[in-house]
Structure formats: C-alpha cells, structure tokens
Amino acid sequence: MIDYYENDNAGRLVSVNAPTTDCWINVVQPTHAEIKFLADRYDFPETDISAILDNRESSRVDGIDPARPQRPLHLLLQFPKYATSPLGYLSFATWPFSFILTDSAVITIANQPASFIHDLIMNTGSKNLDLTDRQDFVLRFGWYIAHAFVHALTLSEQETKRLERSLTTATDNDQIYQIMAMQKSLVLFKSALSDNRPVLKAIAAAPDYFNGPHFQELLAQILNETDQAQKMTTIQSSILAQYSDMVSAVVSNNLNEVMKLLTSVTLIMTIPTIVGGIYGMNVALPFAHAAHAFAFVMSIIIVASLITAAMLRRRNWF
C-alpha cells in the first residue's frame, strides 16, 4: 500500500493521490508491482525496498560513499512493535524500516504498520514537517524510532512491576511464561539497538548528508535515546534473569503454603469424623442415653478441634 503526502500552502501535511515534487511516500507491505514502480520512477535498486520484506534484515546505510554520488541515500533501521507471544502474553518484536532520500521525495517503507508515524504527525504537528527539508524530515523519523524503543521498554518495566506484585500469590506458571516472553523481547531489542547505533554513527560522519549544527544536534538526540534504550534493556535483562531464577522457588513455596493450610484444615476436620464415627457405632457408649448426649458430643468435637487448631497455629502450621 502506498500513501502520498505533501505540504499545502499553510505548511500542513495533506494526502494526495499521486507523487509530486517534495513529497513523502509512505509504503507499507509493498507488492512487487509497487516496488518496481517506485524503483523505476526514482532510479534506485529494487532491493532498497524489497529488503524490508525480510523481517530479519540487519540495519545498514547505503549511498553515503563519495565514490557513488548518484545513488540515493538508503537508511535501514530496526523499530519495535507490540506483539503477543504464542502463549498470549505481552511481548515485542522488531522489524526493519527503510528510508530512501531522493532529490524530490522521501520514501519510507515498512513491512508492518509503525505506530510512531502517527506519533510523529500528532506530537510535532504537521506544520512542523517540512518536506522540502528532507534530511530534517528523516532525522525526525529517526528520533521517533529510537524513542519507540524507550516507550516499549517502559511498558516492559511496568509489566515487570506487575509481575513482582503478583509473585506473593503465584501458584501457577503464568509468571514464568510472561518472563520468557519479555526476555525474548529484550534479546531482540538488544540486537536491534546494537545494529542501529553504528548506522547512526555512520550517517553522523557522512560527508554529504546531515551536515550542520542543527542536524548534528538531532543526531545527538537520537543517539542519546538509543543509549538510554540500550541501558534500559541491559538493566531489565538483568532483573528478569534474577526473576527467572526466583519465580520457580516462589511458586513452589506458595504451593507449599497452600498444601500446609489444606493439610491443617483436613486434620482439624478429621476430629468430627472420628468422634461422630465412634458415637455412630451400634454398641453401648457412655452418655448414649443422656438427655443432652448430642450437645455433649458436639462440645467434645468443638473443644478438640480448637485445641488442635491452637497447637497447629503455635507451630506456624496453620
């Protein structure tokens, strides 16, 4: 699917039906026909777009080599996206996102819808997205990609805190499955951020692109967000590694507490059964013909049960 945008007379982003000069072309899940159309129109290799069809494509940058000045800049970064694990728990996946910077358009390509595109438009205001300054436009996207990792890690941190609170009563494997899903997400984040950072450093040193204090400041902000995300990933990985070692022991201990309670209750409930069984025998028994025999038997049951409960309680078994 291809969407075209341009700035109107007031500087706002508006959707148009066909590419124009100084436009933004957003491509999601492109078909082979769409790939060929864009590659032919803007004169770049089809592989610059088809690369994102491989969901494990590594981050890279092409077109900054001074020996090949005619090739458009192609920048491929990884971005995070909310997902659900096979067992139905919170997780995240990483996907490739490409930028192609031509003389008359900025082309963005992804094989999965990226929520940060909406954030970029809504948070900055479409009037601040000037398509004539295409390099600035690309760097703004880059910051939102880096910030998307921070946001995803914040959600992961909140889920970790929820897990910590739920451990006090955990008696099943739900927490273990959730930790497995989160650990997988963090492994993907670590790999993606490690791939993105050298690419960002490379474009910061490119001789023909992103030169000037304004661009260097934006690049510094992107690198700071990336560094923050890497630090958060490392910290959460360490915390979850400790949790994975601890959760099994906590769940086992909680089950032992439940079994201890059920055993104590069963022992106390055995007393009425024994006394009732004895006085249910068809033989002569003390006080069997007394007027208050039932009250007497119930008193014995209650007293014996209370004494047993007190003894269990004193030994912390109940």
N, C-alpha and C positions, 0 to 999 in steps of 0.2 A: 504494500500500500504506500502511495506517495502523496504527501501533502506539501503544498507550496504556500509560502508566506512572503510578504513584502511590507515595507513601511508605507503607510498612507501619508497624506500631506501634513497630518498632525504628528507624524512620527510613530504612530501606533502600528503594531503588527496586525495585519489582516490576511485572511486566507484568500488565495487566488486560484484560478483553475489551471494555470499553465506557468511554467518558469519565466521569469523576467530578469532584467538586469538588477543586480544587487538583491537577490532573493535568498531565502532559506528554504532548502528542500529537505524535508524530514521523511525518511524511508523506514518503514517497519515491516519486517518479514518480506523482503523483496522477492519477486518472482524472477525467473531467468530473463523474461522479456523486459522487465523494468531495469534489471542490471545492465542489459545490453543497451537499452535506450539512453540511460544516463552516461554510461561509459563512452558511447559514440558521440553524444552531444557535447560532453565536457572534456573529451580526449584524455582519458586516463585508463589504466588497465582494469579490466573487469574484476580481477582478483582483489582490488581495493574494496569492492563492495561484497563480493562473494565470500571474503574472509570471515565475515561475521556469521555466516551460515554454520561455521564450525564453532560450536559453543565453548570449546576449549582453546580457542585461538589465543596466542600469547600477545601481550601488549607490545607495540612497536611503533616506530615512526619512519616514514619514507618521504623523500622529497626535500630533505634539508642538506643534501650533498651538493656543494657548489659545482661539482663536475656535471651534475644533471639538472640544470636550472629550469628546464622546460617542464619538468614533472610536477604536477600539483602536490601540495603537502597532504600526506595521508597520515593521520594520527589515530591509533587504535588503543583504547584504554578499557579496563575492566570496570564494571559497575555492579553493585549489589541489588538484589531484588528479593522481596519477601517470597517465601515458598513454604510448602508444607511437606514434612518428611513422609516417607512411605507409611509410617505408623500414625500419622495425623498430628504431629507435634510441630511447634514453631521452629522454623529453620530459615536459612537464607542461601541463595545460590548466587554465583557471579556469572556475568555474561559480557561478551565483547560489545563495544560501542565505538563506531568509527566516525571520524571527521575527515572530510575531503574539502580542502580550501582551494577554490579555483579563482580565476580573475573576475568572475561575475556572480558567484554563488558560494554559499556554504552548504555542504551536503552532510547530513547526519544520518547514520544507518545503524539499526539495531535489529536483532532477531527476536527481541522481546520488548514489549512496551516499557518505557522507562518513566517512572513516576516523577523523577527530578525535572523532566521537561516542563511539566505542569507547574512545579515549584518555581522553576526559573522564571516562567512567564508571570505567575501570580505574585511572587515575592518582590521581584525587581520592578514590576510594572512594564508593560510592553513598550512604553515610551522610551525606556532606557536601553532598549535593544536596537541599536543602530546597525542595520545590515550593511551599510557602506563601510563600516569599520569591522571587517570580517575577522581580523585577528583578535580584537577585543571580544567579539561575539563567541569565538571558540574558547577563549580563556574563561569567560563567564560559565560556559558549559563545564569546563574542566573543574572549576571550583565546586559546582553542584555535584559532580561525580564524586569528588573527594569527600564532600560533606555528607553524601548519601551513605558512605561507609560509617561515618561518625554517628549518624542517626540510627542506622541498623544496629550498631554496637550498643547504643543507648537502650534500644528496645531489648537487646540481648541481656544487658545488665539488669534491666527491670525484671526480666524473666528469671534471672539468677536469684534475685532477691525474693521473688515469689516462691521459688523452689526452696530457698533457705527457710522461709516461714512454714512451708508445708512439711518439712522434714520431721517436725515434732510429732506428727500423727501418721507418718507414711508407713504403710504396711504392705504395699504392692510395688510393682516395677515401673510405675508411671514416671517417677523421678529419674530413674536410670535411663529410660528411653528418651526423655526430654534432654538429658545431659548429652547423650550420644548425638542427638540431632544438632545441638548447639556446638558441640566440639567439631562436628563435621563442617558447620558453617564457618567456624573460626579458622579451620585449616584452609578453607577456600579463600577467606579474607586475607590471611597471611600471604598466600601465594599471589593473589591478585594485587595487593598493595606492594609487594616486593617487585612485581612486574611493572607496575605503573610508575614507581618512583624513578628508575633510570630513564624512562621515556620523558618524564617531565624535566629531568636534569638536562637531557639531550636537547629538548626544544628551547630551554632557557639559554643554552650556549649556541643555538643556531645563528649563523651569521646573517641570514636573510629574513628571519622571522622574529617577531616579538622583541624587537629592539626598542629601547627607550625606557625611561623610568616608570611610566605607567604600566607597561607590560611586565617589567621585572617585578613590580610591586604585586601585580596579580599572580604571577608565577610563585612568588614567595608565599602568598596566602594559600595557594593550592598546595604547595609543599608542606606548609605548616599543618593544614588539615590532614594531609596524608600521614605526616609524622604522628599527629595525635591519634589517628585511626590505628596506626601500627602499634603505638604504645598501649592503647586500649585493648587491642587484640592480644598482645602479649600478656597483659595483666589478667584478662578474662580466661585465657587459656590456662594460666597457672591456677587460677581459682577453681575452674571446672576440673582440672586434673586432681586437685585435692578432694573436690566433691565426689568425683567418681570413686575414689578410694574409701570415702567416708560413708556414702549413701548406703552401700550394702550392709555395713555394720550397723547403721542407724535403723534401717528397715528390719534387720534381724533382731535388734534389741527391742524395737517396738512390738514385733510379733511375740517375743518372749514375755513382754509385759502383759500383752493380751492373753497369752496362754496361762500366765501366772494368775491373772484375775479369774479366768474361766475355771481353772483348777480349784481355786479357793471357793468360788461360788458352788461348784459341783460338790466339794467336800461338805460345805455347810448344808446344802440341800439333801445330802445323804442321811443326815441325822433324822429328819422327819420320816424318811423312808424306813429306816431301821426300827425306830420306835413304833411307827404305825404297823410295820410288819409283825413285830412281836405281839402287839396287842390285837392283831388280827387273827392270831392262832386260835384254833378251836380247842383250847385247853383252859384249865383253871389258872387265872392270873390274879395277882394282888390288885385289889380295888376294882375288880372287874364288875362287881355288882353294886359298887358305891353309887350314891345319887349324883355325885359330881365327878364321875370317872373321866368323862370327856375333857372337862376343864383341867383335871389333874394331868392327864396325858399331854394336853396342849401346853401346859405350864412346863412340863419336863422338856418338851421339844424346844420351846422358846428359850428357856434358860440354857440348855445345852448348845443351841445354835449361837446365842450371844457369847457364851464363854469361848466357843471355838473361833468365832469371828474376832474376839478380842485378842486371843492368842496369836492368830494369823496376822492381825494388824500390828501387834507388838514386834513381830519378827519381819515386818515390812513385806509380808507375803500377800497382803490383801489391801 
